[in-house]
């Protein structure tokens, strides 16, 4: 039963994306403030898809250096609100 639900959900999601219809709003959280605002969000999404998608963008602090050193603590309070 769980597998059927997963396959059904995958089908509806894929179909909505392909047909550009019945798209639900999306929350997009970008970690890495203060660095990430320098890179534009959702730049690789086709224009005809992006125009029909309600996207709520949130930039949240939280950043690690490539060597796993903590640079900025995750802004959990921003995510919760």
C-alpha positions in Angstrom: 0.0 0.0 0.0 2.8 2.5 0.9 4.5 1.7 -2.4 1.3 2.5 -4.4 0.9 5.8 -2.5 4.5 6.7 -3.3 4.2 5.8 -7.0 0.9 7.7 -7.2 2.4 10.8 -5.5 5.4 10.6 -7.9 3.2 10.3 -10.9 1.1 13.3 -9.9 4.1 15.4 -9.1 5.9 14.5 -12.3 2.7 15.0 -14.3 2.1 18.5 -12.7 5.7 19.5 -13.6 5.5 18.2 -17.2 2.1 19.8 -17.9 2.8 22.9 -15.8 -0.7 22.5 -14.2 -1.9 21.9 -10.6 1.4 23.1 -9.1 1.5 23.6 -5.4 3.4 26.5 -3.8 7.0 25.8 -2.9 9.1 27.1 0.0 12.8 27.3 -1.0 15.2 27.7 1.9 18.8 28.7 1.1 21.3 28.2 3.8 24.6 30.1 3.8 23.8 33.7 4.6 25.7 36.0 4.2 27.3 34.4 1.2 24.3 32.9 -0.7 22.4 36.0 -1.7 25.3 36.7 -4.1 24.1 33.7 -6.2 20.6 34.1 -7.8 18.0 31.5 -6.8 16.2 29.2 -9.2 18.2 30.4 -12.2 18.0 27.0 -14.0 14.2 26.6 -13.9 12.6 27.1 -17.3 10.7 30.5 -17.6 7.4 28.9 -18.5 7.7 26.6 -15.4 8.8 29.4 -13.1 5.9 31.7 -14.1 3.3 29.1 -13.0 5.0 28.2 -9.7 4.4 30.1 -6.5 7.8 30.2 -4.8 8.6 31.6 -1.4 12.3 32.2 -1.0 14.0 32.3 2.4 17.6 33.0 2.9 18.8 31.6 6.3 22.1 31.9 8.1 24.1 28.7 8.4 27.4 28.0 6.7 30.3 25.6 6.8 33.7 25.9 5.2 34.7 23.2 2.7 36.8 21.6 5.4 33.7 21.3 7.7 34.7 24.2 9.9 31.6 26.0 11.1 31.5 29.6 9.8 27.9 30.7 10.7 25.5 29.0 13.0 22.2 27.7 11.4 19.4 30.3 11.9 16.8 27.8 13.2 14.5 30.6 14.4 14.2 31.8 10.9 13.1 28.4 9.6 10.6 27.9 12.4 8.7 31.2 11.7 
